[in-house]
Amino acid sequence: MRAVDVAAGDDHALILLDDGRVLGIGSDSYGQLGGAPTTGWTDAAVVPGLPSVRAIAAGSRHSLVVANATDS
């Protein structure tokens, strides 16, 4: 497992792994890490409910992903 991209918002961050999984860490008070738990994550954990991802982005209180086309 190797990180290929990192995106950061005000109080959270996303880490894209080379296998298409996304790790999240930090505040989830606006659901920017998937909505549960909304108290935040102190350790990086796989963001639940995502297909294989090829790109990530983060804003102050939101996160975006682009899924691989084969995982529609």
Salt bridges, closest charged atoms under 4 A:
ASP19 OD2 - ARG21 NE 2.77
